[in-house]
Every structure is written in C-alpha cells, then in structure tokens.
C-alpha cells in the first residue's frame, strides 16, 4: 500500500489519480501514527518551505517521516516534498528541514539565469546521472517543473540534473530515499513511468 502524505501543501487528488493510472491504490494519510502502516510513502508538495516544515512539526509528521525512513522503506519526495528532506531551506528566511539528506535549498541565482525568469515553470529535460531503478525504460525525459528554489548537495547523491540558465540538481537518491524536483503526476506518460518504477522498487 502506498501512502500519500497530506500536510496541506499540494494537489493530492492529481497524485492519487496518477497512481490509479498505473494500476495502484494509494491512500492520502495525514495521521502521523498511521504512516508506519504503509509500504511506501509519496511525499508531495507545493508552497513555501517554512510553512510546510511548521505544519509537519505541529502534526508530528516530521518525526513519523524520519522513523519511516529509518525503517528502510522507500520514500519519494516530489518538488517541495523533495526539498523538505534536506537539512536547510532559505525561502522567506532560514528554516531547518527534516535533515534526512545532507544539503540545502536555495533560490535560483537570477544573475546566472541568462534572461530566464523565476519561477522555473514548464517542461524541461532531465539528464540522468548513473543508473537508478526510478528511471527504468526512460531516457532523458521532458518533465513538468514549477519551482523557484533548488537543491544544492554532494555529487554522490545526484541522479538527475536539469539546465535552466545553469545546471541544477533535479533528482537525488540516498539509500531508500528518492527526491524528484519535477512533478511526475503532471508529466504525462514519462511522469507516470517514474511513478510506476517507484511502485516496483
């Protein structure tokens, strides 16, 4: 069973529909005590880093997420959900994240964007780095992005990169934790393939 973590920061209906399209039942879960009942967690998100981490802490979902990850079960964080897995974010101030991945989340450097606007919004290509089961049967796909901040982390965790004025990290992996900056649920067939590959881990 797949759990979709609900912390009031995303369009959960579209995520749930995406799982149904690949033939998998997924449930929206907001009760921290129930997270452990799931085989895998999908951690979505749209919004501000600070508001999101505040809500996670107020509902004890932060500790429940960390315990779930420590159990060795798979987690896929998407967009803001990916960013919250890191140690620190700088959106409207400085905020501590869940800290399960080393690194931080910074705003696009507009001086390097060569005329591109913030937010980065629309279709862009992801270039894979190395082998990942998340990318089975895919080759440098075009995926849908909506974000103003991106992850900075050690090279060894990076499994995908994207160019928007300059190269930034768009997919990461450490052990049982995956992070994905674009929205697979909005990325048509190639996005659905990512979701299907996650289900099959």
Biotite code that builds the C-alpha atoms (Angstrom):
import biotite.structure as struc

atoms = struc.array([
    struc.Atom([0.000, 0.000, 0.000], chain_id="A", res_id=1, res_name="UNK", atom_name="CA", element="C"),
    struc.Atom([1.242, 3.465, -0.933], chain_id="A", res_id=2, res_name="UNK", atom_name="CA", element="C"),
    struc.Atom([0.650, 6.404, 1.403], chain_id="A", res_id=3, res_name="UNK", atom_name="CA", element="C"),
    struc.Atom([0.439, 9.971, 0.051], chain_id="A", res_id=4, res_name="UNK", atom_name="CA", element="C"),
    struc.Atom([1.471, 12.295, 2.872], chain_id="A", res_id=5, res_name="UNK", atom_name="CA", element="C"),
    struc.Atom([-1.046, 15.110, 3.418], chain_id="A", res_id=6, res_name="UNK", atom_name="CA", element="C"),
    struc.Atom([0.344, 18.196, 5.150], chain_id="A", res_id=7, res_name="UNK", atom_name="CA", element="C"),
    struc.Atom([-1.904, 20.781, 3.448], chain_id="A", res_id=8, res_name="UNK", atom_name="CA", element="C"),
    struc.Atom([0.693, 21.617, 0.780], chain_id="A", res_id=9, res_name="UNK", atom_name="CA", element="C"),
    struc.Atom([-0.288, 20.083, -2.544], chain_id="A", res_id=10, res_name="UNK", atom_name="CA", element="C"),
    struc.Atom([-2.889, 18.856, -5.014], chain_id="A", res_id=11, res_name="UNK", atom_name="CA", element="C"),
    struc.Atom([-3.320, 15.373, -3.639], chain_id="A", res_id=12, res_name="UNK", atom_name="CA", element="C"),
    struc.Atom([-6.151, 14.414, -5.981], chain_id="A", res_id=13, res_name="UNK", atom_name="CA", element="C"),
    struc.Atom([-3.891, 14.592, -9.050], chain_id="A", res_id=14, res_name="UNK", atom_name="CA", element="C"),
    struc.Atom([-1.262, 12.497, -7.261], chain_id="A", res_id=15, res_name="UNK", atom_name="CA", element="C"),
    struc.Atom([-3.815, 9.873, -6.277], chain_id="A", res_id=16, res_name="UNK", atom_name="CA", element="C"),
    struc.Atom([-5.150, 9.792, -9.854], chain_id="A", res_id=17, res_name="UNK", atom_name="CA", element="C"),
    struc.Atom([-1.626, 9.248, -11.194], chain_id="A", res_id=18, res_name="UNK", atom_name="CA", element="C"),
    struc.Atom([-1.209, 6.141, -9.021], chain_id="A", res_id=19, res_name="UNK", atom_name="CA", element="C"),
    struc.Atom([-4.598, 4.856, -10.195], chain_id="A", res_id=20, res_name="UNK", atom_name="CA", element="C"),
    struc.Atom([-3.485, 5.288, -13.820], chain_id="A", res_id=21, res_name="UNK", atom_name="CA", element="C"),
    struc.Atom([-0.601, 2.858, -13.208], chain_id="A", res_id=22, res_name="UNK", atom_name="CA", element="C"),
    struc.Atom([-2.994, 0.409, -11.534], chain_id="A", res_id=23, res_name="UNK", atom_name="CA", element="C"),
    struc.Atom([-2.054, 1.036, -7.920], chain_id="A", res_id=24, res_name="UNK", atom_name="CA", element="C"),
    struc.Atom([-4.230, 2.026, -4.989], chain_id="A", res_id=25, res_name="UNK", atom_name="CA", element="C"),
    struc.Atom([-2.786, 4.886, -2.953], chain_id="A", res_id=26, res_name="UNK", atom_name="CA", element="C"),
    struc.Atom([-4.280, 6.476, 0.151], chain_id="A", res_id=27, res_name="UNK", atom_name="CA", element="C"),
    struc.Atom([-3.970, 10.031, 1.407], chain_id="A", res_id=28, res_name="UNK", atom_name="CA", element="C"),
    struc.Atom([-2.714, 9.975, 5.009], chain_id="A", res_id=29, res_name="UNK", atom_name="CA", element="C"),
    struc.Atom([-2.425, 12.882, 7.444], chain_id="A", res_id=30, res_name="UNK", atom_name="CA", element="C"),
    struc.Atom([-2.258, 10.984, 10.742], chain_id="A", res_id=31, res_name="UNK", atom_name="CA", element="C"),
    struc.Atom([1.369, 10.651, 11.871], chain_id="A", res_id=32, res_name="UNK", atom_name="CA", element="C"),
    struc.Atom([0.611, 7.428, 13.759], chain_id="A", res_id=33, res_name="UNK", atom_name="CA", element="C"),
    struc.Atom([-0.619, 5.734, 10.578], chain_id="A", res_id=34, res_name="UNK", atom_name="CA", element="C"),
    struc.Atom([2.426, 6.344, 8.364], chain_id="A", res_id=35, res_name="UNK", atom_name="CA", element="C"),
    struc.Atom([4.109, 3.163, 9.580], chain_id="A", res_id=36, res_name="UNK", atom_name="CA", element="C"),
    struc.Atom([1.237, 1.093, 8.165], chain_id="A", res_id=37, res_name="UNK", atom_name="CA", element="C"),
    struc.Atom([2.271, 1.795, 4.564], chain_id="A", res_id=38, res_name="UNK", atom_name="CA", element="C"),
    struc.Atom([4.813, 0.011, 2.379], chain_id="A", res_id=39, res_name="UNK", atom_name="CA", element="C"),
    struc.Atom([5.998, 3.194, 0.641], chain_id="A", res_id=40, res_name="UNK", atom_name="CA", element="C"),
    struc.Atom([5.390, 6.902, 1.034], chain_id="A", res_id=41, res_name="UNK", atom_name="CA", element="C"),
    struc.Atom([4.938, 9.546, -1.654], chain_id="A", res_id=42, res_name="UNK", atom_name="CA", element="C"),
    struc.Atom([5.781, 12.963, -0.181], chain_id="A", res_id=43, res_name="UNK", atom_name="CA", element="C"),
    struc.Atom([4.378, 15.681, -2.484], chain_id="A", res_id=44, res_name="UNK", atom_name="CA", element="C"),
    struc.Atom([4.246, 19.415, -2.002], chain_id="A", res_id=45, res_name="UNK", atom_name="CA", element="C"),
    struc.Atom([3.578, 22.836, -3.451], chain_id="A", res_id=46, res_name="UNK", atom_name="CA", element="C"),
    struc.Atom([4.199, 26.003, -1.436], chain_id="A", res_id=47, res_name="UNK", atom_name="CA", element="C"),
    struc.Atom([6.712, 27.572, 0.908], chain_id="A", res_id=48, res_name="UNK", atom_name="CA", element="C"),
    struc.Atom([9.402, 25.614, 2.775], chain_id="A", res_id=49, res_name="UNK", atom_name="CA", element="C"),
    struc.Atom([8.874, 27.407, 6.116], chain_id="A", res_id=50, res_name="UNK", atom_name="CA", element="C"),
    struc.Atom([5.101, 26.944, 6.211], chain_id="A", res_id=51, res_name="UNK", atom_name="CA", element="C"),
    struc.Atom([5.454, 23.297, 5.259], chain_id="A", res_id=52, res_name="UNK", atom_name="CA", element="C"),
    struc.Atom([8.029, 22.356, 7.895], chain_id="A", res_id=53, res_name="UNK", atom_name="CA", element="C"),
    struc.Atom([5.992, 24.227, 10.536], chain_id="A", res_id=54, res_name="UNK", atom_name="CA", element="C"),
    struc.Atom([2.904, 22.174, 9.712], chain_id="A", res_id=55, res_name="UNK", atom_name="CA", element="C"),
    struc.Atom([4.893, 18.932, 9.698], chain_id="A", res_id=56, res_name="UNK", atom_name="CA", element="C"),
    struc.Atom([6.234, 19.685, 13.176], chain_id="A", res_id=57, res_name="UNK", atom_name="CA", element="C"),
    struc.Atom([2.868, 20.762, 14.583], chain_id="A", res_id=58, res_name="UNK", atom_name="CA", element="C"),
    struc.Atom([1.291, 17.473, 13.468], chain_id="A", res_id=59, res_name="UNK", atom_name="CA", element="C"),
    struc.Atom([4.284, 15.247, 14.386], chain_id="A", res_id=60, res_name="UNK", atom_name="CA", element="C"),
    struc.Atom([4.533, 14.186, 10.756], chain_id="A", res_id=61, res_name="UNK", atom_name="CA", element="C"),
    struc.Atom([8.200, 15.227, 10.808], chain_id="A", res_id=62, res_name="UNK", atom_name="CA", element="C"),
    struc.Atom([9.148, 12.578, 13.383], chain_id="A", res_id=63, res_name="UNK", atom_name="CA", element="C"),
    struc.Atom([6.892, 9.993, 11.745], chain_id="A", res_id=64, res_name="UNK", atom_name="CA", element="C"),
    struc.Atom([8.547, 10.606, 8.358], chain_id="A", res_id=65, res_name="UNK", atom_name="CA", element="C"),
    struc.Atom([12.022, 10.227, 9.857], chain_id="A", res_id=66, res_name="UNK", atom_name="CA", element="C"),
    struc.Atom([11.061, 6.991, 11.618], chain_id="A", res_id=67, res_name="UNK", atom_name="CA", element="C"),
    struc.Atom([9.545, 5.630, 8.410], chain_id="A", res_id=68, res_name="UNK", atom_name="CA", element="C"),
    struc.Atom([12.771, 6.365, 6.531], chain_id="A", res_id=69, res_name="UNK", atom_name="CA", element="C"),
    struc.Atom([14.861, 4.763, 9.284], chain_id="A", res_id=70, res_name="UNK", atom_name="CA", element="C"),
    struc.Atom([12.791, 1.586, 8.876], chain_id="A", res_id=71, res_name="UNK", atom_name="CA", element="C"),
    struc.Atom([14.261, 1.172, 5.382], chain_id="A", res_id=72, res_name="UNK", atom_name="CA", element="C"),
    struc.Atom([11.011, 1.589, 3.468], chain_id="A", res_id=73, res_name="UNK", atom_name="CA", element="C"),
    struc.Atom([11.052, 3.643, 0.276], chain_id="A", res_id=74, res_name="UNK", atom_name="CA", element="C"),
    struc.Atom([10.114, 7.323, 0.149], chain_id="A", res_id=75, res_name="UNK", atom_name="CA", element="C"),
    struc.Atom([9.773, 9.553, -2.909], chain_id="A", res_id=76, res_name="UNK", atom_name="CA", element="C"),
    struc.Atom([9.721, 13.289, -2.209], chain_id="A", res_id=77, res_name="UNK", atom_name="CA", element="C"),
    struc.Atom([8.497, 15.486, -5.067], chain_id="A", res_id=78, res_name="UNK", atom_name="CA", element="C"),
    struc.Atom([9.053, 19.232, -5.586], chain_id="A", res_id=79, res_name="UNK", atom_name="CA", element="C"),
    struc.Atom([8.659, 20.827, -2.126], chain_id="A", res_id=80, res_name="UNK", atom_name="CA", element="C"),
    struc.Atom([8.463, 17.296, -0.704], chain_id="A", res_id=81, res_name="UNK", atom_name="CA", element="C"),
    struc.Atom([11.961, 16.640, -2.060], chain_id="A", res_id=82, res_name="UNK", atom_name="CA", element="C"),
    struc.Atom([13.301, 19.918, -0.703], chain_id="A", res_id=83, res_name="UNK", atom_name="CA", element="C"),
    struc.Atom([11.970, 19.306, 2.820], chain_id="A", res_id=84, res_name="UNK", atom_name="CA", element="C"),
    struc.Atom([14.058, 16.124, 3.057], chain_id="A", res_id=85, res_name="UNK", atom_name="CA", element="C"),
    struc.Atom([17.213, 18.265, 3.195], chain_id="A", res_id=86, res_name="UNK", atom_name="CA", element="C"),
    struc.Atom([18.865, 19.996, 6.131], chain_id="A", res_id=87, res_name="UNK", atom_name="CA", element="C"),
    struc.Atom([18.024, 23.618, 5.429], chain_id="A", res_id=88, res_name="UNK", atom_name="CA", element="C"),
    struc.Atom([15.951, 25.899, 3.212], chain_id="A", res_id=89, res_name="UNK", atom_name="CA", element="C"),
    struc.Atom([16.202, 29.644, 2.600], chain_id="A", res_id=90, res_name="UNK", atom_name="CA", element="C"),
    struc.Atom([12.710, 30.528, 1.385], chain_id="A", res_id=91, res_name="UNK", atom_name="CA", element="C"),
    struc.Atom([11.476, 33.625, 3.298], chain_id="A", res_id=92, res_name="UNK", atom_name="CA", element="C"),
    struc.Atom([14.167, 33.175, 5.941], chain_id="A", res_id=93, res_name="UNK", atom_name="CA", element="C"),
    struc.Atom([16.269, 30.252, 7.103], chain_id="A", res_id=94, res_name="UNK", atom_name="CA", element="C"),
    struc.Atom([14.479, 27.043, 8.104], chain_id="A", res_id=95, res_name="UNK", atom_name="CA", element="C"),
    struc.Atom([15.642, 23.608, 9.222], chain_id="A", res_id=96, res_name="UNK", atom_name="CA", element="C"),
    struc.Atom([14.302, 20.746, 7.119], chain_id="A", res_id=97, res_name="UNK", atom_name="CA", element="C"),
    struc.Atom([13.909, 17.075, 8.015], chain_id="A", res_id=98, res_name="UNK", atom_name="CA", element="C"),
    struc.Atom([17.650, 16.547, 7.581], chain_id="A", res_id=99, res_name="UNK", atom_name="CA", element="C"),
    struc.Atom([17.473, 13.027, 6.160], chain_id="A", res_id=100, res_name="UNK", atom_name="CA", element="C"),
    struc.Atom([19.537, 14.177, 3.162], chain_id="A", res_id=101, res_name="UNK", atom_name="CA", element="C"),
    struc.Atom([22.632, 16.394, 3.514], chain_id="A", res_id=102, res_name="UNK", atom_name="CA", element="C"),
    struc.Atom([22.371, 19.668, 1.635], chain_id="A", res_id=103, res_name="UNK", atom_name="CA", element="C"),
    struc.Atom([20.324, 22.853, 1.404], chain_id="A", res_id=104, res_name="UNK", atom_name="CA", element="C"),
    struc.Atom([17.673, 24.515, -0.734], chain_id="A", res_id=105, res_name="UNK", atom_name="CA", element="C"),
    struc.Atom([18.482, 27.892, -2.320], chain_id="A", res_id=106, res_name="UNK", atom_name="CA", element="C"),
    struc.Atom([16.727, 30.319, -4.664], chain_id="A", res_id=107, res_name="UNK", atom_name="CA", element="C"),
    struc.Atom([17.686, 30.355, -8.325], chain_id="A", res_id=108, res_name="UNK", atom_name="CA", element="C"),
    struc.Atom([20.563, 32.799, -8.832], chain_id="A", res_id=109, res_name="UNK", atom_name="CA", element="C"),
    struc.Atom([18.987, 35.301, -11.223], chain_id="A", res_id=110, res_name="UNK", atom_name="CA", element="C"),
    struc.Atom([22.412, 36.680, -12.168], chain_id="A", res_id=111, res_name="UNK", atom_name="CA", element="C"),
    struc.Atom([23.221, 33.307, -13.764], chain_id="A", res_id=112, res_name="UNK", atom_name="CA", element="C"),
    struc.Atom([19.848, 32.657, -15.397], chain_id="A", res_id=113, res_name="UNK", atom_name="CA", element="C"),
    struc.Atom([20.696, 34.409, -18.673], chain_id="A", res_id=114, res_name="UNK", atom_name="CA", element="C"),
    struc.Atom([17.304, 36.037, -19.012], chain_id="A", res_id=115, res_name="UNK", atom_name="CA", element="C"),
    struc.Atom([15.240, 33.123, -17.699], chain_id="A", res_id=116, res_name="UNK", atom_name="CA", element="C"),
    struc.Atom([12.528, 34.058, -15.212], chain_id="A", res_id=117, res_name="UNK", atom_name="CA", element="C"),
    struc.Atom([11.868, 32.801, -11.702], chain_id="A", res_id=118, res_name="UNK", atom_name="CA", element="C"),
    struc.Atom([9.953, 30.605, -11.081], chain_id="A", res_id=119, res_name="UNK", atom_name="CA", element="C"),
    struc.Atom([11.210, 27.884, -13.409], chain_id="A", res_id=120, res_name="UNK", atom_name="CA", element="C"),
    struc.Atom([7.865, 26.779, -14.799], chain_id="A", res_id=121, res_name="UNK", atom_name="CA", element="C"),
    struc.Atom([7.027, 24.414, -17.638], chain_id="A", res_id=122, res_name="UNK", atom_name="CA", element="C"),
    struc.Atom([8.578, 21.478, -19.488], chain_id="A", res_id=123, res_name="UNK", atom_name="CA", element="C"),
    struc.Atom([12.295, 20.792, -19.291], chain_id="A", res_id=124, res_name="UNK", atom_name="CA", element="C"),
    struc.Atom([14.622, 17.871, -19.806], chain_id="A", res_id=125, res_name="UNK", atom_name="CA", element="C"),
    struc.Atom([16.166, 15.838, -17.020], chain_id="A", res_id=126, res_name="UNK", atom_name="CA", element="C"),
    struc.Atom([19.582, 14.326, -17.719], chain_id="A", res_id=127, res_name="UNK", atom_name="CA", element="C"),
    struc.Atom([20.243, 11.147, -15.775], chain_id="A", res_id=128, res_name="UNK", atom_name="CA", element="C"),
    struc.Atom([23.455, 10.558, -13.873], chain_id="A", res_id=129, res_name="UNK", atom_name="CA", element="C"),
    struc.Atom([24.319, 6.904, -13.438], chain_id="A", res_id=130, res_name="UNK", atom_name="CA", element="C"),
    struc.Atom([21.776, 4.109, -13.069], chain_id="A", res_id=131, res_name="UNK", atom_name="CA", element="C"),
    struc.Atom([18.630, 4.336, -10.966], chain_id="A", res_id=132, res_name="UNK", atom_name="CA", element="C"),
    struc.Atom([15.630, 1.985, -10.781], chain_id="A", res_id=133, res_name="UNK", atom_name="CA", element="C"),
    struc.Atom([13.460, 5.114, -10.784], chain_id="A", res_id=134, res_name="UNK", atom_name="CA", element="C"),
    struc.Atom([14.478, 5.713, -14.413], chain_id="A", res_id=135, res_name="UNK", atom_name="CA", element="C"),
    struc.Atom([13.898, 2.230, -15.832], chain_id="A", res_id=136, res_name="UNK", atom_name="CA", element="C"),
    struc.Atom([12.789, 2.417, -19.501], chain_id="A", res_id=137, res_name="UNK", atom_name="CA", element="C"),
    struc.Atom([13.279, 6.197, -19.608], chain_id="A", res_id=138, res_name="UNK", atom_name="CA", element="C"),
    struc.Atom([15.917, 8.268, -21.402], chain_id="A", res_id=139, res_name="UNK", atom_name="CA", element="C"),
    struc.Atom([16.441, 11.945, -20.518], chain_id="A", res_id=140, res_name="UNK", atom_name="CA", element="C"),
    struc.Atom([12.698, 12.718, -20.386], chain_id="A", res_id=141, res_name="UNK", atom_name="CA", element="C"),
    struc.Atom([10.908, 16.056, -20.583], chain_id="A", res_id=142, res_name="UNK", atom_name="CA", element="C"),
    struc.Atom([9.089, 16.656, -17.302], chain_id="A", res_id=143, res_name="UNK", atom_name="CA", element="C"),
    struc.Atom([6.989, 19.417, -15.765], chain_id="A", res_id=144, res_name="UNK", atom_name="CA", element="C"),
    struc.Atom([8.617, 21.824, -13.303], chain_id="A", res_id=145, res_name="UNK", atom_name="CA", element="C"),
    struc.Atom([7.234, 24.615, -11.086], chain_id="A", res_id=146, res_name="UNK", atom_name="CA", element="C"),
    struc.Atom([9.731, 25.987, -8.549], chain_id="A", res_id=147, res_name="UNK", atom_name="CA", element="C"),
    struc.Atom([11.808, 29.000, -7.518], chain_id="A", res_id=148, res_name="UNK", atom_name="CA", element="C"),
    struc.Atom([14.267, 27.113, -5.293], chain_id="A", res_id=149, res_name="UNK", atom_name="CA", element="C"),
    struc.Atom([16.550, 24.166, -5.967], chain_id="A", res_id=150, res_name="UNK", atom_name="CA", element="C"),
    struc.Atom([18.706, 21.732, -4.020], chain_id="A", res_id=151, res_name="UNK", atom_name="CA", element="C"),
    struc.Atom([22.465, 22.038, -3.540], chain_id="A", res_id=152, res_name="UNK", atom_name="CA", element="C"),
    struc.Atom([24.080, 18.812, -2.336], chain_id="A", res_id=153, res_name="UNK", atom_name="CA", element="C"),
    struc.Atom([27.053, 16.494, -2.752], chain_id="A", res_id=154, res_name="UNK", atom_name="CA", element="C"),
    struc.Atom([27.535, 14.994, -6.182], chain_id="A", res_id=155, res_name="UNK", atom_name="CA", element="C"),
    struc.Atom([27.278, 11.434, -4.880], chain_id="A", res_id=156, res_name="UNK", atom_name="CA", element="C"),
    struc.Atom([23.549, 11.865, -4.162], chain_id="A", res_id=157, res_name="UNK", atom_name="CA", element="C"),
    struc.Atom([22.669, 13.356, -7.556], chain_id="A", res_id=158, res_name="UNK", atom_name="CA", element="C"),
    struc.Atom([20.892, 11.058, -10.041], chain_id="A", res_id=159, res_name="UNK", atom_name="CA", element="C"),
    struc.Atom([19.364, 13.759, -12.264], chain_id="A", res_id=160, res_name="UNK", atom_name="CA", element="C"),
    struc.Atom([20.264, 17.256, -13.478], chain_id="A", res_id=161, res_name="UNK", atom_name="CA", element="C"),
    struc.Atom([18.426, 19.932, -15.444], chain_id="A", res_id=162, res_name="UNK", atom_name="CA", element="C"),
    struc.Atom([19.532, 23.139, -17.162], chain_id="A", res_id=163, res_name="UNK", atom_name="CA", element="C"),
    struc.Atom([17.738, 26.431, -16.629], chain_id="A", res_id=164, res_name="UNK", atom_name="CA", element="C"),
    struc.Atom([20.293, 29.146, -17.280], chain_id="A", res_id=165, res_name="UNK", atom_name="CA", element="C"),
    struc.Atom([22.670, 26.906, -15.349], chain_id="A", res_id=166, res_name="UNK", atom_name="CA", element="C"),
    struc.Atom([22.775, 23.293, -14.214], chain_id="A", res_id=167, res_name="UNK", atom_name="CA", element="C"),
    struc.Atom([20.837, 22.399, -11.070], chain_id="A", res_id=168, res_name="UNK", atom_name="CA", element="C"),
    struc.Atom([20.027, 19.191, -9.196], chain_id="A", res_id=169, res_name="UNK", atom_name="CA", element="C"),
    struc.Atom([16.653, 17.766, -10.204], chain_id="A", res_id=170, res_name="UNK", atom_name="CA", element="C"),
    struc.Atom([16.748, 14.218, -8.761], chain_id="A", res_id=171, res_name="UNK", atom_name="CA", element="C"),
    struc.Atom([18.547, 12.643, -5.802], chain_id="A", res_id=172, res_name="UNK", atom_name="CA", element="C"),
    struc.Atom([18.877, 9.306, -4.070], chain_id="A", res_id=173, res_name="UNK", atom_name="CA", element="C"),
    struc.Atom([20.344, 8.156, -0.788], chain_id="A", res_id=174, res_name="UNK", atom_name="CA", element="C"),
    struc.Atom([19.630, 4.552, 0.184], chain_id="A", res_id=175, res_name="UNK", atom_name="CA", element="C"),
    struc.Atom([15.807, 4.174, 0.387], chain_id="A", res_id=176, res_name="UNK", atom_name="CA", element="C"),
    struc.Atom([15.086, 7.904, -0.129], chain_id="A", res_id=177, res_name="UNK", atom_name="CA", element="C"),
    struc.Atom([14.451, 9.442, -3.544], chain_id="A", res_id=178, res_name="UNK", atom_name="CA", element="C"),
    struc.Atom([13.855, 13.081, -4.382], chain_id="A", res_id=179, res_name="UNK", atom_name="CA", element="C"),
    struc.Atom([12.385, 14.409, -7.618], chain_id="A", res_id=180, res_name="UNK", atom_name="CA", element="C"),
    struc.Atom([12.095, 18.135, -8.360], chain_id="A", res_id=181, res_name="UNK", atom_name="CA", element="C"),
    struc.Atom([9.602, 17.968, -11.289], chain_id="A", res_id=182, res_name="UNK", atom_name="CA", element="C"),
    struc.Atom([6.028, 16.791, -10.845], chain_id="A", res_id=183, res_name="UNK", atom_name="CA", element="C"),
    struc.Atom([5.648, 13.245, -12.231], chain_id="A", res_id=184, res_name="UNK", atom_name="CA", element="C"),
    struc.Atom([1.862, 13.428, -11.734], chain_id="A", res_id=185, res_name="UNK", atom_name="CA", element="C"),
    struc.Atom([1.791, 16.359, -14.199], chain_id="A", res_id=186, res_name="UNK", atom_name="CA", element="C"),
    struc.Atom([4.337, 14.940, -16.661], chain_id="A", res_id=187, res_name="UNK", atom_name="CA", element="C"),
    struc.Atom([2.119, 12.675, -18.767], chain_id="A", res_id=188, res_name="UNK", atom_name="CA", element="C"),
    struc.Atom([3.433, 9.233, -19.758], chain_id="A", res_id=189, res_name="UNK", atom_name="CA", element="C"),
    struc.Atom([7.053, 9.765, -18.749], chain_id="A", res_id=190, res_name="UNK", atom_name="CA", element="C"),
    struc.Atom([5.987, 11.016, -15.324], chain_id="A", res_id=191, res_name="UNK", atom_name="CA", element="C"),
    struc.Atom([3.655, 8.066, -14.895], chain_id="A", res_id=192, res_name="UNK", atom_name="CA", element="C"),
    struc.Atom([6.576, 5.786, -15.714], chain_id="A", res_id=193, res_name="UNK", atom_name="CA", element="C"),
    struc.Atom([8.543, 7.304, -12.823], chain_id="A", res_id=194, res_name="UNK", atom_name="CA", element="C"),
    struc.Atom([5.605, 6.600, -10.509], chain_id="A", res_id=195, res_name="UNK", atom_name="CA", element="C"),
    struc.Atom([5.304, 3.050, -11.821], chain_id="A", res_id=196, res_name="UNK", atom_name="CA", element="C"),
    struc.Atom([9.026, 2.480, -11.281], chain_id="A", res_id=197, res_name="UNK", atom_name="CA", element="C"),
    struc.Atom([8.730, 3.776, -7.712], chain_id="A", res_id=198, res_name="UNK", atom_name="CA", element="C"),
    struc.Atom([5.865, 1.373, -7.040], chain_id="A", res_id=199, res_name="UNK", atom_name="CA", element="C"),
    struc.Atom([8.010, -1.520, -8.297], chain_id="A", res_id=200, res_name="UNK", atom_name="CA", element="C"),
    struc.Atom([11.017, -0.791, -6.064], chain_id="A", res_id=201, res_name="UNK", atom_name="CA", element="C"),
])
